[in-house]
Amino acid sequence: MAEATDNLILEHLRAIRGSLDALRDDVQDLKRRMTSIETQIAQVEVRVAHLHGDFAGQSARMDRIETRLERIERRLELAPTS
């Protein structure tokens, strides 16, 4: 009887070990996937920062064009002088 009990306990321990191994593999997979997602988010943040820089550059260009246009309008007397 004691041998049957020992075998039953060993069988349960093996099942638990198998479940833990599967769980460990799943956690490792999740860690890899999370790292990948974090890397992708960081890349998106970099792209957004570049877009902000591009928008700032476009605004500066538009400001220069506006200044030149105002100067042209004044020279041609198309706009009131300030």
N, CA, C and O atoms as a DFTB+ gen file, in Angstrom:
328 C
 N C O
     1  1       0.812      -1.200       0.000
     2  2       0.000       0.000       0.000
     3  2       0.855       1.264       0.000
     4  3       0.551       2.238      -0.688
     5  1       1.930       1.227       0.785
     6  2       2.822       2.393       0.864
     7  2       3.453       2.647      -0.494
     8  3       3.646       3.800      -0.880
     9  1       3.776       1.590      -1.222
    10  2       4.375       1.744      -2.550
    11  2       3.384       2.377      -3.521
    12  3       3.773       3.202      -4.347
    13  1       2.126       2.006      -3.433
    14  2       1.101       2.577      -4.294
    15  2       0.930       4.065      -3.989
    16  3       0.761       4.882      -4.894
    17  1       0.977       4.400      -2.703
    18  2       0.860       5.798      -2.299
    19  2       2.057       6.592      -2.809
    20  3       1.900       7.705      -3.311
    21  1       3.254       6.019      -2.679
    22  2       4.454       6.703      -3.171
    23  2       4.365       6.919      -4.682
    24  3       4.702       7.994      -5.179
    25  1       3.916       5.906      -5.404
    26  2       3.778       6.031      -6.854
    27  2       2.760       7.104      -7.225
    28  3       2.959       7.877      -8.162
    29  1       1.663       7.133      -6.465
    30  2       0.636       8.143      -6.726
    31  2       1.183       9.546      -6.482
    32  3       0.924      10.460      -7.264
    33  1       1.935       9.716      -5.405
    34  2       2.528      11.028      -5.100
    35  2       3.521      11.412      -6.192
    36  3       3.519      12.553      -6.656
    37  1       4.372      10.469      -6.608
    38  2       5.337      10.754      -7.664
    39  2       4.633      11.120      -8.969
    40  3       5.071      12.013      -9.695
    41  1       3.551      10.426      -9.252
    42  2       2.782      10.726     -10.472
    43  2       2.231      12.145     -10.431
    44  3       2.275      12.859     -11.433
    45  1       1.718      12.553      -9.292
    46  2       1.189      13.915      -9.151
    47  2       2.315      14.953      -9.240
    48  3       2.155      16.010      -9.850
    49  1       3.459      14.629      -8.616
    50  2       4.585      15.552      -8.677
    51  2       5.087      15.716     -10.109
    52  3       5.452      16.821     -10.511
    53  1       5.110      14.647     -10.870
    54  2       5.523      14.736     -12.273
    55  2       4.541      15.590     -13.082
    56  3       4.938      16.383     -13.935
    57  1       3.253      15.407     -12.792
    58  2       2.237      16.211     -13.487
    59  2       2.409      17.692     -13.137
    60  3       2.313      18.559     -14.006
    61  1       2.662      17.969     -11.865
    62  2       2.873      19.355     -11.431
    63  2       4.118      19.921     -12.102
    64  3       4.110      21.064     -12.559
    65  1       5.191      19.127     -12.164
    66  2       6.428      19.579     -12.802
    67  2       6.182      19.881     -14.281
    68  3       6.680      20.879     -14.802
    69  1       5.431      19.038     -14.944
    70  2       5.104      19.272     -16.356
    71  2       4.309      20.547     -16.535
    72  3       4.562      21.322     -17.457
    73  1       3.352      20.764     -15.657
    74  2       2.556      21.991     -15.722
    75  2       3.423      23.220     -15.478
    76  3       3.273      24.239     -16.153
    77  1       4.327      23.118     -14.511
    78  2       5.229      24.244     -14.232
    79  2       6.151      24.515     -15.413
    80  3       6.420      25.675     -15.728
    81  1       6.634      23.480     -16.063
    82  2       7.487      23.667     -17.240
    83  2       6.720      24.385     -18.349
    84  3       7.243      25.301     -18.983
    85  1       5.478      23.959     -18.577
    86  2       4.651      24.607     -19.601
    87  2       4.393      26.063     -19.229
    88  3       4.443      26.948     -20.083
    89  1       4.119      26.302     -17.957
    90  2       3.877      27.667     -17.487
    91  2       5.131      28.521     -17.640
    92  3       5.038      29.683     -18.035
    93  1       6.298      27.966     -17.336
    94  2       7.567      28.677     -17.483
    95  2       7.790      29.061     -18.950
    96  3       8.210      30.179     -19.249
    97  1       7.505      28.128     -19.858
    98  2       7.641      28.423     -21.287
    99  2       6.704      29.546     -21.712
   100  3       7.085      30.430     -22.478
   101  1       5.469      29.501     -21.205
   102  2       4.500      30.553     -21.538
   103  2       4.961      31.914     -21.031
   104  3       4.827      32.916     -21.733
   105  1       5.502      31.956     -19.818
   106  2       5.970      33.221     -19.246
   107  2       7.150      33.755     -20.054
   108  3       7.230      34.956     -20.312
   109  1       8.062      32.878     -20.452
   110  2       9.195      33.308     -21.273
   111  2       8.713      33.883     -22.601
   112  3       9.227      34.899     -23.068
   113  1       7.727      33.230     -23.205
   114  2       7.159      33.735     -24.456
   115  2       6.526      35.108     -24.249
   116  3       6.709      36.009     -25.068
   117  1       5.788      35.266     -23.165
   118  2       5.164      36.559     -22.863
   119  2       6.216      37.644     -22.642
   120  3       6.033      38.783     -23.069
   121  1       7.315      37.294     -21.978
   122  2       8.392      38.265     -21.767
   123  2       8.986      38.710     -23.093
   124  3       9.227      39.899     -23.300
   125  1       9.222      37.763     -23.991
   126  2       9.765      38.127     -25.303
   127  2       8.796      39.021     -26.064
   128  3       9.202      40.002     -26.687
   129  1       7.521      38.678     -26.008
   130  2       6.526      39.477     -26.718
   131  2       6.416      40.876     -26.126
   132  3       6.282      41.849     -26.867
   133  1       6.469      40.989     -24.808
   134  2       6.401      42.304     -24.165
   135  2       7.609      43.151     -24.537
   136  3       7.480      44.351     -24.777
   137  1       8.781      42.530     -24.584
   138  2       9.979      43.259     -24.993
   139  2       9.826      43.779     -26.415
   140  3      10.203      44.911     -26.717
   141  1       9.274      42.946     -27.279
   142  2       9.048      43.361     -28.661
   143  2       8.075      44.533     -28.720
   144  3       8.297      45.488     -29.464
   145  1       7.018      44.466     -27.953
   146  2       6.024      45.546     -27.935
   147  2       6.651      46.828     -27.389
   148  3       6.418      47.910     -27.927
   149  1       7.439      46.713     -26.331
   150  2       8.096      47.899     -25.773
   151  2       9.042      48.536     -26.783
   152  3       9.127      49.761     -26.875
   153  1       9.748      47.709     -27.537
   154  2      10.646      48.224     -28.568
   155  2       9.859      48.948     -29.651
   156  3      10.255      50.021     -30.104
   157  1       8.750      48.359     -30.059
   158  2       7.923      48.986     -31.091
   159  2       7.351      50.312     -30.606
   160  3       7.295      51.276     -31.369
   161  1       6.928      50.371     -29.351
   162  2       6.394      51.620     -28.791
   163  2       7.482      52.691     -28.775
   164  3       7.224      53.848     -29.105
   165  1       8.697      52.303     -28.392
   166  2       9.800      53.261     -28.381
   167  2      10.067      53.790     -29.787
   168  3      10.347      54.976     -29.961
   169  1       9.981      52.919     -30.788
   170  2      10.188      53.353     -32.170
   171  2       9.089      54.309     -32.614
   172  3       9.356      55.275     -33.329
   173  1       7.865      54.047     -32.196
   174  2       6.755      54.951     -32.531
   175  2       6.979      56.311     -31.884
   176  3       6.739      57.346     -32.506
   177  1       7.438      56.311     -30.639
   178  2       7.701      57.577     -29.957
   179  2       8.778      58.383     -30.688
   180  3       8.679      59.605     -30.796
   181  1       9.800      57.696     -31.183
   182  2      10.854      58.381     -31.932
   183  2      10.272      58.975     -33.213
   184  3      10.583      60.110     -33.572
   185  1       9.430      58.209     -33.899
   186  2       8.817      58.714     -35.138
   187  2       7.937      59.920     -34.866
   188  3       7.938      60.878     -35.640
   189  1       7.187      59.883     -33.776
   190  2       6.330      61.017     -33.417
   191  2       7.191      62.242     -33.114
   192  3       6.843      63.358     -33.500
   193  1       8.307      62.036     -32.427
   194  2       9.202      63.163     -32.130
   195  2       9.737      63.765     -33.426
   196  3       9.841      64.985     -33.548
   197  1      10.076      62.913     -34.394
   198  2      10.544      63.430     -35.681
   199  2       9.439      64.217     -36.385
   200  3       9.703      65.249     -37.002
   201  1       8.214      63.732     -36.292
   202  2       7.100      64.463     -36.902
   203  2       6.935      65.837     -36.270
   204  3       6.682      66.820     -36.966
   205  1       7.077      65.905     -34.954
   206  2       6.974      67.201     -34.278
   207  2       8.057      68.147     -34.789
   208  3       7.807      69.334     -34.999
   209  1       9.249      67.617     -34.986
   210  2      10.323      68.439     -35.543
   211  2      10.003      68.903     -36.948
   212  3      10.248      70.055     -37.305
   213  1       9.450      67.993     -37.747
   214  2       9.062      68.361     -39.113
   215  2       7.992      69.451     -39.108
   216  3       8.052      70.390     -39.901
   217  1       7.011      69.322     -38.209
   218  2       5.956      70.328     -38.126
   219  2       6.522      71.679     -37.706
   220  3       6.100      72.717     -38.216
   221  1       7.464      71.668     -36.789
   222  2       8.089      72.921     -36.362
   223  2       8.826      73.563     -37.538
   224  3       8.776      74.780     -37.719
   225  1       9.507      72.744     -38.329
   226  2      10.202      73.265     -39.506
   227  2       9.236      73.856     -40.512
   228  3       9.506      74.907     -41.095
   229  1       8.110      73.187     -40.720
   230  2       7.094      73.705     -41.647
   231  2       6.533      75.029     -41.140
   232  3       6.310      75.950     -41.926
   233  1       6.305      75.126     -39.848
   234  2       5.795      76.387     -39.275
   235  2       6.790      77.516     -39.490
   236  3       6.404      78.637     -39.822
   237  1       8.070      77.221     -39.300
   238  2       9.096      78.253     -39.507
   239  2       9.113      78.692     -40.965
   240  3       9.237      79.884     -41.248
   241  1       8.991      77.757     -41.886
   242  2       8.960      78.114     -43.313
   243  2       7.746      78.969     -43.634
   244  3       7.848      79.954     -44.365
   245  1       6.598      78.593     -43.087
   246  2       5.376      79.362     -43.342
   247  2       5.517      80.781     -42.779
   248  3       5.055      81.741     -43.396
   249  1       6.144      80.912     -41.625
   250  2       6.356      82.242     -41.047
   251  2       7.237      83.093     -41.963
   252  3       6.963      84.275     -42.169
   253  1       8.291      82.491     -42.509
   254  2       9.168      83.241     -43.418
   255  2       8.421      83.640     -44.688
   256  3       8.577      84.759     -45.177
   257  1       7.614      82.729     -45.219
   258  2       6.828      83.042     -46.424
   259  2       5.838      84.162     -46.133
   260  3       5.651      85.059     -46.955
   261  1       5.213      84.112     -44.981
   262  2       4.259      85.155     -44.608
   263  2       4.946      86.511     -44.507
   264  3       4.402      87.521     -44.956
   265  1       6.131      86.535     -43.923
   266  2       6.886      87.785     -43.812
   267  2       7.239      88.323     -45.193
   268  3       7.096      89.517     -45.457
   269  1       7.700      87.441     -46.064
   270  2       8.053      87.878     -47.425
   271  2       6.821      88.382     -48.172
   272  3       6.894      89.382     -48.886
   273  1       5.690      87.694     -48.010
   274  2       4.466      88.099     -48.685
   275  2       4.007      89.475     -48.195
   276  3       3.584      90.311     -48.994
   277  1       4.089      89.704     -46.909
   278  2       3.718      91.019     -46.373
   279  2       4.622      92.111     -46.939
   280  3       4.155      93.198     -47.282
   281  1       5.915      91.816     -47.035
   282  2       6.854      92.796     -47.592
   283  2       6.528      93.092     -49.060
   284  3       6.574      94.242     -49.495
   285  1       6.200      92.043     -49.813
   286  2       5.838      92.230     -51.226
   287  2       4.562      93.055     -51.334
   288  3       4.477      93.954     -52.170
   289  1       3.566      92.758     -50.495
   290  2       2.310      93.507     -50.528
   291  2       2.552      94.979     -50.205
   292  3       1.940      95.855     -50.815
   293  1       3.435      95.255     -49.256
   294  2       3.729      96.662     -48.925
   295  2       4.414      97.359     -50.088
   296  3       4.083      98.499     -50.416
   297  1       5.362      96.684     -50.708
   298  2       6.074      97.300     -51.841
   299  2       5.134      97.582     -53.007
   300  3       5.270      98.598     -53.689
   301  1       4.188      96.686     -53.233
   302  2       3.250      96.875     -54.334
   303  2       2.029      97.710     -53.916
   304  3       1.113      97.960     -54.700
   305  1       2.064      98.122     -52.657
   306  2       0.988      98.915     -52.082
   307  2      -0.366      98.203     -52.212
   308  3      -1.383      98.808     -52.550
   309  1      -0.333      96.891     -51.930
   310  2      -1.556      96.097     -51.948
   311  2      -2.164      95.974     -50.533
   312  3      -3.324      95.593     -50.378
   313  1      -1.393      96.289     -49.554
   314  2      -1.873      96.197     -48.182
   315  2      -1.550      97.505     -47.459
   316  3      -0.572      98.176     -47.791
   317  1      -2.367      97.863     -46.478
   318  2      -2.090      99.090     -45.725
   319  2      -0.789      98.953     -44.946
   320  3      -0.459      97.874     -44.455
   321  1      -0.057     100.050     -44.840
   322  2       1.199     100.042     -44.073
   323  2       0.885     100.080     -42.590
   324  3      -0.096     100.691     -42.164
   325  1       1.722      99.426     -41.814
   326  2       1.467      99.408     -40.374
   327  2       2.272     100.436     -39.653
   328  3       2.173     100.552     -38.432
